[in-house]
Amino acid sequence: MYDEKIYDQINEIAKELKEDCIKFIQKLLQTPSISGDEYKLTEILIAEMEKLGYDDVSRDKYGNVIGIIKGDEEGPTIMYNSHMDHVAPGDVSNWEGYDPYGGEIDICECDNEDRTVKEMVECIHGRGASDVKSGHGFQIYAGAILLKLREQGVKLKGDFMYTGVVHEESGQNGGTRRMLAETFPERGLDFDAMVSSEATSLSLYLGHRGRIEYLITVYGRTSHGSCPQNGINAIYKAIPVIEKIRTEVIPNLPKDPDGEVEPASISLNIIECSPGALSIVPDQCFLSFDRRTMIGETEDSAMKILQKVLDDIAAEDPEFKADIQVKPCIDTCYTGEVMEGYKFTEAWKIKKDHPFTKACAQALSNIGQPVKYGYWSFATDAAVTAGHYRKPTIGYSGMQEQFAHTPYDKCRTDFIEKALAGNAAIFLTASEMKKEDFKELDF
């Protein structure tokens, strides 16, 4: 057992390392890393881990970065995961004077942990500050805390593993999927549990809905735009599809029986047509839907609901033709590797009484942080570790979910210090768990 005083040491070291961590996060924010263009960021991540003294730092063929601090004694491997890509900044004029790649620090108005009060606090601004470049700082510098403890004679149990992954934002969790399916077996690596750095406002997040992108193609027949009666306009034929999904499908989507995760949803996000020329009646209309799924739903079961809509319309309209598919995804990594897959992410949950959740909660209590729980609205790479591999997984982060993908992207610097301590404490507490306590998730 670790001495109880070690948790006081964690808080002290987190305070000492806070400024270095902030400077590191600034550097990450000042380095654009849109999906497929993460190379420069990886160089900074690798250099920082080497400077801090990580025992092993490497990159795989897809461009994922892995840093390991090896334990002095036998124990579990706790993997910390952060994605390296970010979404585009959008219109810079919406950023209220901040440079999306500036990493500027100032005093500004920001929500408290529970979003009940606005406070004037120091924040760091920029694209990825909340999703998830600050998370790299929390996790890599949590490793630095462990290294400081080791220097002071603490014998670490098990391995601390940081993974920075490519192509999370593009929709198939390709970096994490390939790393776990290929890189880990090739290198003899494994893990017992995962901590995601996605935004949680210092709460422990225990799951999220799944995500599937469906493409419905409605077919028509071209004619000259001056004689639309000679064609079949695919856009008009698509209108009943949109209306039936809005009025019949959406009200009847499933809900989480425990009322913890948000209900299933479907959103029509993209409409396109072909040929797409002014004087041609379109013969194809493409409807792209974002479907958020409950545990127990599959690509097929969720698709059947939409297929019924198409079948019902076809029964009423002999001219109606349409099909549906899960949208394919082809991601090209900065290393040149190509990842083919589908726009699909699993739903998952971990229970509050799972031994890993209880260990994480105990860790936060040990360093004086309140224990709160939540669930993400959006999907994360935890879908792979928890949803696919059924490994114990939680989210813990000082970033705040409401700022992700917005022009108000920022992170409170006081939360940075807390997240450093929290992540290090989670490792120490979880590393004392018995092997059999890392039991497969059951949902």
Sequence and secondary structure as in RCSB ss.txt:
>XXXX:A:sequence
MYDEKIYDQINEIAKELKEDCIKFIQKLLQTPSISGDEYKLTEILIAEMEKLGYDDVSRDKYGNVIGIIKGDEEG
PTIMYNSHMDHVAPGDVSNWEGYDPYGGEIDICECDNEDRTVKEMVECIHGRGASDVKSGHGFQIYAGAILLKLR
EQGVKLKGDFMYTGVVHEESGQNGGTRRMLAETFPERGLDFDAMVSSEATSLSLYLGHRGRIEYLITVYGRTSHG
SCPQNGINAIYKAIPVIEKIRTEVIPNLPKDPDGEVEPASISLNIIECSPGALSIVPDQCFLSFDRRTMIGETED
SAMKILQKVLDDIAAEDPEFKADIQVKPCIDTCYTGEVMEGYKFTEAWKIKKDHPFTKACAQALSNIGQPVKYGY
WSFATDAAVTAGHYRKPTIGYSGMQEQFAHTPYDKCRTDFIEKALAGNAAIFLTASEMKKEDFKELDF
>XXXX:A:secstr
   TTHHHHHHHHHHHHHHHHHHHHHHHHTS  BTT  HHHHHHHHHHHHHHT SEEEE TT  EEEEE  SEEE
EEEEEEEE  B     GGGGTT  TTT  EEEEEEE TTSS EEEEEEEESTTTTTTHHHHHHHHHHHHHHHHHH
HTT   EEEEEEEEES STTSS HHHHHIIIIIHHHHT   SEEEE S  TTSEE EE EEEEEEEEEE B  BT
T GGGSB HHHHHHHHHHHIIIIIGGG    TTS S   EEEEEEEEEES  TTB  SEEEEEEEEEE TT  HH
HHHHHHHHHHHHHHHH TT EEEEEE EEEEE TTS EEEEESEE  EE  TTSHHHHHHHHHHHHTT    EE 
 SS  THIIIIIIS   EEEE SS GGGTTSTT EEEHHHHHHHHHHHHHHHHHHTTS GGGS     
